[in-house]
Every structure is written in structure tokens, then in C-alpha cells.
Amino acid sequence: MPKETLKLFNLPNLLTSANGICGVLSIVMAFFYRLEISCLLVVLAMMFDFLDGLIARRLQLSSAIGKDLDSLADMISFGIAPAILLFLCIEIQINGSMEASFQKFHALSFQKIEDFLCFFPLSISFCSMFRLAKFNHDERQSERFIGLPTPANALFFLFFPLMIWQTNSMETPIQGITLFFLNPWFMALVSFFFPLLLLAEWPLLSLKFKSFAWAENRLRFLLLGISLITILLIHIYAIPIIILLYLLLSLFEPLITPKTP
């Protein structure tokens, strides 16, 4: 096998490809209405996305091809997969079942305004494309992110399909705060406007660990620790809280982190 080919299939790139494959499988499982498996695959893609960068930095195997491959994989796992999940969530809540949604699309029967809400989550894919293209050429993002990273955006949107799955698995009627969050209009509007944070000129805390020293990563460790505790206490309801915490820590990071002379 040529030397250049061997370089292409190095460990970080293979982990990146695993990220993309998880995204493809997530899309497949979503269309079979296995929302919990689809969400789990997106989370697994996030783990591969974290590991490929960490190992590439440790082994000094970063390359232009690796960056492009990473963006392609991220687009699948964090741009397309969550958009499809939200698309299906809105359809399920409007039509009551996947079967009814498939029949509507087969007949191209769009008779009410609500029938078009499922297209609002396309904003996730649209903004992710520009976010990822910008990231590879923005030298300002070596130390901090500018705009919400696509994995964080995808994590936020996993909240909705997981809530639908939990409600259906427990066979309980949707009520209270769940009824509010799973309202098709609410999901559509959130999925349209929240991804705009991907393109915002907002410096955010980078989640990349260059080392595991406390002084350099105290905010990252704080975020991970609180996130773990919150997940153990309130389970899927922790997801929007974690993203909100991430945004707040990023807002106060310049005030907390001492400036280097």
C-alpha cells in the first residue's frame, strides 16, 4: 500500500470516519423510529469526535485532510442527523405516528400551516454547513470557538427525541412541561432560531484538552463535573441545562481566566 495511503488511514482519521459512520447509522435508525438508538449513535459520534482531535494532537498527526474529513463527518453526525431527528419529532407530534407521517408525504398532502413546520429544522443543517466551512479557515478558533460548536448544538437537539422516546416508553400522556416542550410550534421555532448561534460572533470556551492540568482546564472540568451530576439527577432534562451552563461559562471565562502578560 502506498505511503500516502497509509498516512490517510492513520488512527485519528479512522476515528473521524467512525464519527461519520455513527451519523449515517443514526439517520437510518431515526427512520425506523428507534429514536433512543439514533440519539445514542450521535453521542457516540461525539466521543469519536473528541478522541480524534485529542489523539491527533498527542501523536502530532494533524493535517489539512484530517480537518476536511472531520468537517465532513461532523456535518453528517451533527448537522444532518439532528435535523432529521427534529424533522421526525415534529411530524410525530403533528400526525400522531410515523405511519401517518409517511402517508402524508407519500401523497404530498400539505393542507395546513402545521404541515410545513417539519421543514424548520433544516436550519440546523444550513447553519452547520457554514459553521464547519468557516471553522477550517478561521485562525481565531485555535484557542476558543467563535460561535456554538456543532456537537454542542446537536446535543441540545437530542433533548426532544429523547423526551418523545421516554414518554412513549413509559406509556404516559404528554402533560405539563413535557407538553410545552413537545409542542410542534415550539420545536419548529427553536430548531429554526437556535442554530443561528452556530454563526454568531460569540467567543466560546473550547472543549479541546491540550493537557489535563487543572490550571489550564478548570472551567472544562467544572463543566464536565456539573454535567455528570446533573445527568445523574435529572437524566435527559439535564441536556438543555448543560448547554446553557456551557454558554454561561463561556460568557464569564474572560473574567475568570487571568490574562497572560
N, C-alpha and C positions, 0 to 999 in steps of 0.2 A: 504494500500500500504506500503511495507517495507520501513524502514527509509532510507536505502541506495539508494533505487529507487527515493525517494523524493529528496535526495541530488543530484542525477544525473540530474533531471529535474528542476534545480534551474534557476533563471532568466537569469544569464549570459550564461548558456548553451543553453537555449531556444533562446536567441538572436543569438548565434553562429549557431544554427540549421537553423534559419531564413536566415542567410547569405548563408548557403549551399543550401537551397531551392531556393533562388533567383538565385543562379548559375545554378541550374538544369533548372529552367524556362527560364533563359537567353539562354541556349543551345537550348531548344525547340523552342523559338521564332526566333532564328537565322535561323533554318532550315525551318521556314515558311517565311523567308525573311523579318521579321519585325525587321530590324537592329536597329531602334531607340528604340524599346521596349527592345530588348536584351541588348543594352548598358545601358539603364535606370535601368534595373534589376541588372547589375553589379555595378552601382553606389549605388543602394540601398543596395546591399550586403556589400559595403564598409562602409556604415553608420552603419549597424548592427555590422560589424567587429570592428568599433571604439567604439560603445556603449558597447559591451560585455566586452571588456577589462576594460573600464572605470568603469562600474558598479561592475565588479568582484573585482577591487582594492578598490572601495569605501565600498563594503559590506564584503570585506575580504573573498571572496569565490573562490579564485584561487585554482586550483587543477591540478594534473597530467592529469586526464581525460579531464578537460577543455582545457588544452593545446593541447592534441591529437585531440580532437574534433575540435578545432579552426584550426589546420593544415589541417584536412580533408575537412572542409568547404572551407578554403582558396584555397585548391587545385582545388576544383570544380569551384569556382567563379572567381579565379584569375589565375589559371593555365590552366584549360581545356576550360572554356568559351571564353577567349580572343584568344586562339589558334584556336578554331573552327571559331570564327568571322573572323580572318585573313585568314584562310583556304578558307572560302566562299568569302571574298573580292577579293582574288587573282583569284579564279575561275570565279567570275562575270566579272572581268576586262579582263580575257583571252577569255572567251566564249561569253560574251555579255549578258548572262542571267542565272538565276538559272536553268531554264528548260534545256538549252543546257549543263550545267554542270552535271545535273543528268543523262542525256542521255549518256554523255561521260563515267561516272563512271558505269552506268548500263552495257555498252558494253565493259568496261575496255579498252577504246580506248585511249592509250597514245602514240602518234605518234611524238610529237615534244618535245624539251627540255623544253619549256614553260609549258607543261602539268604536269611536276613534281615540279614546283615552289610551288604549293599549300601545299606540304609536309614540306617546310621550317619552317612554324610556329610551327611545333611540338617541336621546340627548346624551345618555351615558356613553354610547359608542362614539358619537360625534365628537364630544369633548375629549374623550380618551385618545382618539387618533391624533388630535392636535397637541395634546399634553405630551404624549410619548415622542412625537416628532420633534417637539420643541426641546425636550429633555436632553436628547442626544447631542444637541448643538448649543446648549446654553451653559457656558462656562461658569456662570454664577451658582450652579447647582452641585458643585463638587462637595461643598461643606453643608449646605442647607438646601431643602427643596423650595422651589418657588411655585406655589400652588399645591393643592392637595394631591398626593401621590395616588396613582390608580389602584394599588392594593387597598389603601385605606378607604377609598371611595367604594370599591367593590364590597369590602367588609360591611360598610354601613348598609348597603342594599340587601345583604343576606338576611337582615332582620325580618323583612317582610315575608319571604317564602318560608323561613323557619317558623314564623308565627302562624302561618296558614297550616303548615305541617303539624305543628303542636296542637292546634285547635282541632284539626281533623282526626289526629291520632287519639286524642282524649275524648272525641265524640261529644264535645260540649258546644252549646250555641255561642255564637260570637256576641259578646256584650261588653259594656264598659269601655275601658281604654282600648281594648283589642278592636272593638267595633270602629272606633275612631281611626286607629292606625291602618286598618284594612279597608277603609272606605276607598273605592276606586278613584274618586276625585283627589283624595289626599295623596294616594300613592302616585298618581299620574303627575300631579303638580310637584311633588318632592323629587320624583325621578327626572323631571324636566329642569328644575332650577338648581338642585343641589350639585349636579356635576359641573356647574359653572365655576365652582371652587377649584376645579382642576386647572382652569385657565387664569385664575386670579393671580395678580402680582402680590402675593402674600408669602413672605418668608416663613417656612415651617420647619420644625425640628426634623432633621434627617434621622432615620431609624437604622442607618448603617453603623455597625460596630467596627471601628478600625482597631480597637483593643477592648479589653474588658476591665480597664482601670475605672475605679469609682469616680474619680475626679472628672474624667472626660465624659462619663456616661450616666451621671446621677439622674438626669431627667429621663433618660431612656429606661433605666432601672426602675425609677418611680412609676413611669407609665406601665411597664410590664407587671410590676408588683400589684398596683391598684387594679389593673385589668384582670389579673388572675383571681384576685379576691372577689371582685365584682361578678365575674363569671360564675364562681363557685356559689355565690349568694343568690343571684337573681337570674342566672342562666342566660337565655337569649336576650332578655331585656337589658343585659349589660352592653350589647353591641353599640347602640346609639350613644350611651354614656361614655364608652371608651373613645369613640371618635370625637365627641365633644371635649373630653379631657385632653386628647391629643391637640386639638385646636387651641385650647386654653393654655396648655403648657408651652406651645409654640409662641403664643402671644406674649407670655411673660418671660420667655427664655432670655431675651436681651437684658432684662432687668436682673435676672438671677445669675446668669453666667458672667463672671468677671472678664473685662476686656483685657486682651493681651497687649502689652506695651509695644 
